[in-house]
Amino acid sequence: DAGVIQSPRHEVTEMGQEVTLRCKPISGHDYLFWYRQTMMRGLELLIYFNNNVPIDDSGMPEDRFSAKMPNASFSTLKIQPSEPRDSAVYFCASSFARVDAEAFFGQGTRLTVV
Amino acid sequence: GNSVTQMEGPVTLSEEAFLTINCTYTATGYPSLFWYVQYPGEGLQLLLKATKADDKGSNKGFEATYRKETTSFHLEKGSVQVSDSAVYFCALLLRDGSGNTGKLIFGQGTTLQVKP
């Protein structure tokens, strides 16, 4: 397996535009996590899915953020409209549902909103 | 609520020095504990893990022991190298009453710089 694949790697967009980040988890994994990393706030859990079902979205900062997982091999995180304070690195991770399960991370998407 | 607290960085050490990065947690139930490492420009990678009290996780010379009585999981290494320079994250994996896993929560990360 190629690991967790995120796209794009870098995204620069203007304030007010819609941004869609994409993630392909490792085949067979049960969980998918979306995280946001900034210098100020560290690594924040935004939302996670179990078998494609959203379990906890309490970390989603605002209604401008939404995430979907239409099938076991694909997830999106959408920001509409985007704002400069959304600039961060967004990571997707996936894992099995075991107590010792390692979470495998993608390379991240560096989002810059100008 | 559930959370992980790490010592603030950056931590700057000379090569071959002893390393300790403190991690304490607050969690409902009985979590599994992990240390992840992040090298520049990359995602996080698992360094070591422990799933029950008194378990010791170890990898690449790093160690951490699951201490339930002090709710801690401190990371140690006897002799650091320049190549260990990275950001280190402590994390907990919550379990529900059925023993299933769920939320994976990270600390804020600690930057380690090792100088030759």
Interface residues (C-beta under 8 A of the other chain):
Chain A: V4 Y31 F33 Y35 R41 G42 L43 L45 Y48 N50 I55 D56 F91 A93 S95 A97 R98 V99 D100 A101 E102 A103 F105 G106 Q107 G108
Chain B: S32 F34 Y36 E42 G43 L44 Q45 L46 K49 T51 F89 L93 R95 G99 N100 T101 G102 K103 L104 I105 F106 G107 Q108 G109
